[in-house]
């Protein structure tokens, strides 16, 4: 089983990377080299891809290290599999008064929704 990737650290210049999503002119899985890395809270890169496309402002979540590509795909597939296993009504809440959503998908308690309805009625909206 591949290791889980810590993708919080920025990627340095001249590192080989792989596109994790389809980018303009670059299909997913294309290898490239980081030419410029910048950003403080939002990491972005200029990348020269092997298919001849040079892209600027590629987001950190759109690429990964070439050596981590197999582990990245495994983690992504495993996340999708786990998400598919969770029943839809379990994710929403069962509405039994334990703080879950009762009948809505946003997690807002029913007493707050009723308070909002009453206020709209009072103000005529």
Buried (B, 14 or more C-beta within 10 A) or exposed (E): EEEEBEBEEBBEEEBBBBBBEEBEEBEEEBBBBBBEBEEEEEBBBBBEBEEEBEBEEBBBEBBBBBEBBEBBBBBEEEEEEEEEEEEEEEEBBEBEEEEEBBEEEEEEBEEEBEEEEEEEEEEEE
